[in-house]
Amino acid sequence: LRTAGDGAAAAAWLAARDLPEVTDPVALHALLVPVVG
């Protein structure tokens, strides 16, 4: 198994942030896109 990587996570965030269930896009971003550093 391999992870899809940051690009896939970012794409998922872009697609999901406009869903009515998402009340906090910033918090969703923190869950999906890991901080590199």
Summary of the structure (lengths in Angstrom):
residues: 37
radius of gyration: 10.5
end to end distance: 23.8
largest distance: 31.8
contacts: 62
relative contact order: 0.23
helix: 51%
strand: 0%
